[in-house]
Amino acid sequence: MADRKHRILMVSDFFYPNLGGVENRFYYLSQCLLKLGHKVVVMTHACGNRSGVRYMTGGVKVYYVPWKPFLMQNTLPTFYGTLPIVRTILIREKISLVHGHQAFSTLCHEALMHAPTMGYRVVFTDHSLYGFADVGSIHMNKVLLFTLADVSQAICVSHPSKENTVLRSGLHPERVFVIPNAVESAMFKPGPERPQGNEIVIVVISRLVYRKGADLLVEVIPEVCHLHPIRNAGAVPHACVRFVLISGHIFLNRYLSCGAWAGKLFCLVMIIDFLRWLLLQLWQPTGDIEEVPEFTVFNNHQDLDRCS
């Protein structure tokens, strides 16, 4: 079973040409599956004039179905409206596994609901943390109980995310696995030297949307402008992110989505990562590191008794 090559249908409302964390993970996961010899087909909604079948790097076949997003890149829920096209893709591409991404994706939930009725195995990946008290979270948690009832396995991007998904969906913890998000360390090496000058440079890299804390940034910028000038770099290309990061002393991160406690958790993780990056930059050993001397490891209590 481990050597079997699958034909995988990846389904989500969040995919290129839109940009974001889910879109990036979705794309790179598809590329990794292709390298392992699997066939990958993507189903997402139309984006602008991009509709129909397209091909991406490595031979990823993408179905941009003729549904337009109506709220936050999500299509209008239809429950059974997508059944004909989902069934057509499953049969035409000879799919063996359906993989849905993101709890707030309408297409994902409808595909996870239809595929098991036709005997297909399904996997769900949750990329975010969600609360339990606000209206939107309560509604989505009820939807998860319904659509994830027949999933074979679920994947989360962190251990807190796994606990959050288990509580919200009612899935057994043994059916939920963790595959953490990763950063290509070669692309984020510390700068050769620390930023010079007497001014403290604060770096903010984020999409300017509410769930990323844009409203907090609007409140902070006027106060900072009274003391120091601010430079808006605009849209920063991905290849220039490292250059912007190493040009500053402080990295400011804001995150509002998933509730207050989840936002604090994400900010804490980002701050810890940034501090770790600074420690790597500051820790430059001047001499050779002394090797740890050899020692004996005792395997049982009898060895310890002989030494006593």
C-alpha positions as CSV (number, residue, x, y, z in Angstrom):
1,M,0.0,0.0,0.0
2,A,2.9,2.3,0.8
3,D,4.3,1.9,-2.7
4,R,1.0,2.5,-4.5
5,K,0.8,5.6,-6.6
6,H,-2.3,7.7,-6.0
7,R,-4.3,10.0,-8.2
8,I,-5.1,12.8,-5.8
9,L,-7.8,15.5,-6.1
10,M,-6.8,18.6,-4.1
11,V,-9.8,20.8,-3.4
12,S,-10.0,24.3,-1.9
13,D,-11.2,27.8,-2.6
14,F,-7.8,29.1,-1.8
15,F,-5.3,28.6,-4.6
16,Y,-3.2,30.5,-7.1
17,P,-3.3,33.1,-8.6
18,N,-4.5,34.3,-5.1
19,L,-1.7,34.5,-2.6
20,G,-1.6,33.4,1.0
21,G,-0.3,30.8,3.4
22,V,-2.9,28.2,2.4
23,E,-2.3,28.8,-1.3
24,N,1.5,28.4,-0.9
25,R,1.2,25.2,1.2
26,F,-1.4,23.8,-1.2
27,Y,0.9,24.4,-4.2
28,Y,4.2,23.1,-2.7
29,L,2.4,20.0,-1.3
30,S,1.2,19.3,-4.8
31,Q,4.7,19.7,-6.2
32,C,6.1,17.3,-3.5
33,L,3.5,14.7,-4.3
34,L,4.4,14.9,-7.9
35,K,8.0,14.2,-7.1
36,L,6.9,11.1,-5.2
37,G,5.3,9.8,-8.4
38,H,1.6,10.6,-7.6
39,K,-0.8,12.3,-10.0
40,V,-2.2,15.6,-8.7
41,V,-5.4,17.3,-9.9
42,V,-6.6,20.6,-8.3
43,M,-10.2,21.8,-8.1
44,T,-10.8,25.5,-7.2
45,H,-13.1,28.3,-8.3
46,A,-12.6,30.6,-11.2
47,C,-10.5,33.7,-10.6
48,G,-11.2,36.7,-12.9
49,N,-10.9,35.5,-16.5
50,R,-9.1,32.3,-15.4
51,S,-11.7,29.6,-15.9
52,G,-11.5,26.0,-17.3
53,V,-8.6,23.7,-17.3
54,R,-5.0,25.0,-16.8
55,Y,-1.7,23.3,-16.2
56,M,1.0,24.4,-13.8
57,T,4.6,23.6,-13.0
58,G,5.3,19.9,-12.9
59,G,2.1,18.9,-14.7
60,V,-0.4,19.9,-12.0
61,K,-3.8,19.9,-13.7
62,V,-6.1,22.6,-12.3
63,Y,-9.8,22.8,-12.8
64,Y,-11.0,26.4,-12.3
65,V,-14.7,25.6,-12.1
66,P,-17.1,28.4,-13.2
67,W,-18.1,29.5,-9.7
68,K,-17.3,33.0,-8.6
69,P,-16.3,33.9,-5.0
70,F,-18.8,36.0,-3.1
71,L,-17.0,36.5,0.3
72,M,-13.3,36.2,1.3
73,Q,-12.5,34.1,-1.8
74,N,-15.2,31.6,-0.9
75,T,-17.9,30.4,-3.2
76,L,-21.6,30.4,-2.3
77,P,-22.5,27.2,-0.4
78,T,-24.8,25.0,-2.6
79,F,-24.5,21.6,-0.8
80,Y,-25.5,19.7,-3.9
81,G,-24.7,22.2,-6.7
82,T,-21.1,21.1,-7.1
83,L,-22.0,17.3,-7.1
84,P,-22.2,16.9,-10.9
85,I,-18.8,18.6,-11.6
86,V,-17.1,16.8,-8.6
87,R,-18.4,13.5,-9.9
88,T,-17.2,14.3,-13.4
89,I,-13.7,15.1,-12.3
90,L,-13.5,12.1,-10.0
91,I,-14.4,9.7,-12.8
92,R,-12.5,11.4,-15.7
93,E,-9.3,11.7,-13.7
94,K,-9.7,8.2,-12.1
95,I,-9.1,9.7,-8.7
96,S,-8.2,7.4,-5.8
97,L,-7.9,10.0,-3.0
98,V,-9.6,13.4,-2.3
99,H,-7.8,16.0,-0.2
100,G,-9.6,19.1,1.0
101,H,-7.9,22.2,2.5
102,Q,-9.0,24.8,5.0
103,A,-12.1,24.8,7.3
104,F,-13.6,27.9,5.7
105,S,-13.5,26.6,2.1
106,T,-16.9,25.9,0.7
107,L,-15.6,23.8,-2.1
108,C,-13.6,21.8,0.3
109,H,-16.6,20.9,2.5
110,E,-18.8,20.0,-0.4
111,A,-16.1,17.7,-2.0
112,L,-15.5,16.0,1.4
113,M,-19.3,15.5,1.7
114,H,-19.8,14.1,-1.9
115,A,-16.7,11.9,-2.3
116,P,-17.4,9.4,0.5
117,T,-20.9,8.8,-0.9
118,M,-19.1,7.4,-4.0
119,G,-16.7,5.3,-2.1
120,Y,-13.6,7.6,-2.2
121,R,-11.2,8.0,0.7
122,V,-10.9,11.6,1.8
123,V,-8.3,13.6,3.8
124,F,-8.8,17.0,5.4
125,T,-6.1,19.6,6.2
126,D,-6.8,22.4,8.6
127,H,-4.5,25.4,8.3
128,S,-5.8,27.7,11.0
129,L,-7.0,28.0,14.6
130,Y,-10.6,29.0,15.3
131,G,-12.5,30.0,18.4
132,F,-15.6,28.7,20.1
133,A,-17.5,31.7,21.2
134,D,-18.2,34.0,18.2
135,V,-21.1,33.3,15.8
136,G,-18.9,32.5,12.8
137,S,-16.9,29.9,14.8
138,I,-19.9,28.3,16.3
139,H,-21.5,27.9,12.8
140,M,-18.3,26.5,11.3
141,N,-17.8,24.1,14.1
142,K,-21.2,22.6,13.5
143,V,-20.4,22.3,9.8
144,L,-17.2,20.5,10.6
145,L,-19.1,17.9,12.7
146,F,-21.2,17.2,9.6
147,T,-18.6,17.2,6.8
148,L,-15.8,15.5,8.6
149,A,-17.8,12.6,9.9
150,D,-16.6,10.3,7.1
151,V,-13.0,11.6,6.6
152,S,-10.3,8.9,6.7
153,Q,-7.7,11.1,8.3
154,A,-7.0,14.7,9.1
155,I,-3.9,16.8,9.0
156,C,-3.0,19.9,11.0
157,V,-0.1,22.3,10.7
158,S,0.8,22.4,14.5
159,H,0.0,20.6,17.7
160,P,-2.2,23.4,19.0
161,S,-4.0,23.3,15.7
162,K,-4.6,19.5,16.2
163,E,-6.1,20.1,19.6
164,N,-8.2,22.8,18.2
165,T,-9.5,20.7,15.3
166,V,-10.2,17.7,17.5
167,L,-12.3,19.8,19.9
168,R,-14.2,21.5,17.1
169,S,-14.8,18.5,14.8
170,G,-15.2,15.6,17.2
171,L,-12.6,13.6,15.4
172,H,-10.6,11.0,17.3
173,P,-7.1,12.2,18.1
174,E,-5.5,9.1,16.6
175,R,-7.0,10.1,13.2
176,V,-5.5,13.6,13.3
177,F,-1.8,14.0,12.3
178,V,0.5,17.0,12.5
179,I,2.7,18.1,9.6
180,P,4.2,21.4,10.8
181,N,4.7,24.4,8.5
182,A,8.3,24.8,7.5
183,V,10.5,27.7,6.4
184,E,13.3,27.2,3.9
185,S,16.2,28.2,6.1
186,A,18.5,28.8,3.1
187,M,16.3,31.7,2.1
188,F,16.3,33.4,5.6
189,K,19.9,33.4,6.6
190,P,20.9,36.2,9.1
191,G,22.6,39.2,7.7
192,P,26.4,39.4,7.7
193,E,26.2,42.4,10.1
194,R,23.7,44.2,12.2
195,P,21.9,47.3,11.0
196,Q,23.9,50.4,11.6
197,G,22.8,53.8,12.8
198,N,21.2,55.3,15.9
199,E,17.6,55.0,14.7
200,I,15.6,51.9,15.6
201,V,14.1,50.4,12.5
202,I,10.7,48.6,12.9
203,V,9.8,46.1,10.2
204,V,6.2,45.1,9.4
205,I,5.6,42.6,6.6
206,S,2.0,41.5,6.2
207,R,-1.1,41.6,4.0
208,L,-3.2,44.7,4.9
209,V,-6.4,42.9,5.8
210,Y,-8.4,43.0,9.0
211,R,-7.6,39.5,10.2
212,K,-3.9,40.3,9.9
213,G,-4.3,43.3,12.3
214,A,-4.4,46.1,9.7
215,D,-6.7,48.2,11.8
216,L,-4.2,48.0,14.7
217,L,-1.5,49.1,12.4
218,V,-3.6,52.1,11.3
219,E,-3.8,53.2,15.0
220,V,-0.1,52.7,15.6
221,I,1.3,54.4,12.5
222,P,0.2,58.0,13.4
223,E,1.7,57.8,16.8
224,V,5.0,56.5,15.4
225,C,5.0,59.2,12.7
226,H,5.1,61.9,15.4
227,L,8.4,60.5,16.5
228,H,10.0,58.9,13.5
229,P,9.5,58.8,9.7
230,I,7.8,55.8,8.1
231,R,8.6,54.3,4.7
232,N,5.9,52.3,3.0
233,A,7.7,49.7,0.7
234,G,4.4,48.7,-0.9
235,A,4.1,45.2,-2.3
236,V,7.4,43.4,-1.5
237,P,8.4,40.6,-3.9
238,H,8.9,37.2,-2.2
239,A,12.6,37.3,-3.2
240,C,13.1,40.6,-1.3
241,V,11.5,39.5,2.0
242,R,14.8,38.5,3.6
243,F,16.4,41.8,2.6
244,V,13.6,43.8,4.3
245,L,13.8,41.6,7.5
246,I,17.5,42.0,8.0
247,S,17.3,45.8,7.5
248,G,15.5,46.3,10.8
249,H,15.9,45.9,14.5
250,I,12.4,45.0,15.5
251,F,9.8,42.8,13.7
252,L,6.2,43.8,14.5
253,N,3.6,41.1,14.0
254,R,-0.2,41.4,14.4
255,Y,-2.7,38.6,14.0
256,L,-6.4,38.8,14.8
257,S,-8.1,35.9,13.2
258,C,-9.1,32.7,15.1
259,G,-10.0,34.6,18.2
260,A,-7.8,36.6,20.6
261,W,-6.1,33.6,22.2
262,A,-5.1,32.2,18.9
263,G,-3.9,35.5,17.6
264,K,-1.6,35.8,20.7
265,L,-0.3,32.3,20.0
266,F,0.6,33.1,16.4
267,C,2.3,36.3,17.5
268,L,4.2,34.5,20.2
269,V,5.4,31.9,17.7
270,M,6.5,34.6,15.3
271,I,8.4,36.5,18.0
272,I,10.1,33.3,19.2
273,D,11.2,32.6,15.6
274,F,12.5,36.2,15.3
275,L,14.4,36.0,18.5
276,R,15.9,32.7,17.4
277,W,17.0,34.3,14.2
278,L,18.7,37.1,16.2
279,L,20.5,34.6,18.5
280,L,21.9,32.9,15.4
281,Q,23.1,36.3,14.2
282,L,24.7,37.2,17.5
283,W,26.2,33.8,18.3
284,Q,29.5,33.7,16.5
285,P,32.0,31.4,18.3
286,T,35.6,32.8,18.1
287,G,37.4,29.5,18.8
288,D,37.0,25.8,18.6
289,I,34.2,24.2,20.5
290,E,35.4,21.7,23.1
291,E,34.3,18.2,22.5
292,V,32.3,16.4,25.1
293,P,34.4,13.6,26.6
294,E,33.4,10.0,26.3
295,F,31.4,8.5,29.1
296,T,29.7,5.2,29.9
297,V,25.9,4.8,29.6
298,F,24.5,2.3,32.1
299,N,21.8,0.1,30.7
300,N,20.5,-1.5,33.9
301,H,20.5,-1.2,37.6
302,Q,23.1,-3.9,38.1
303,D,25.7,-1.8,36.4
304,L,24.9,1.1,38.7
305,D,25.1,-1.2,41.8
306,R,28.6,-2.3,40.8
307,C,29.7,1.3,40.6
308,S,28.2,2.2,44.0
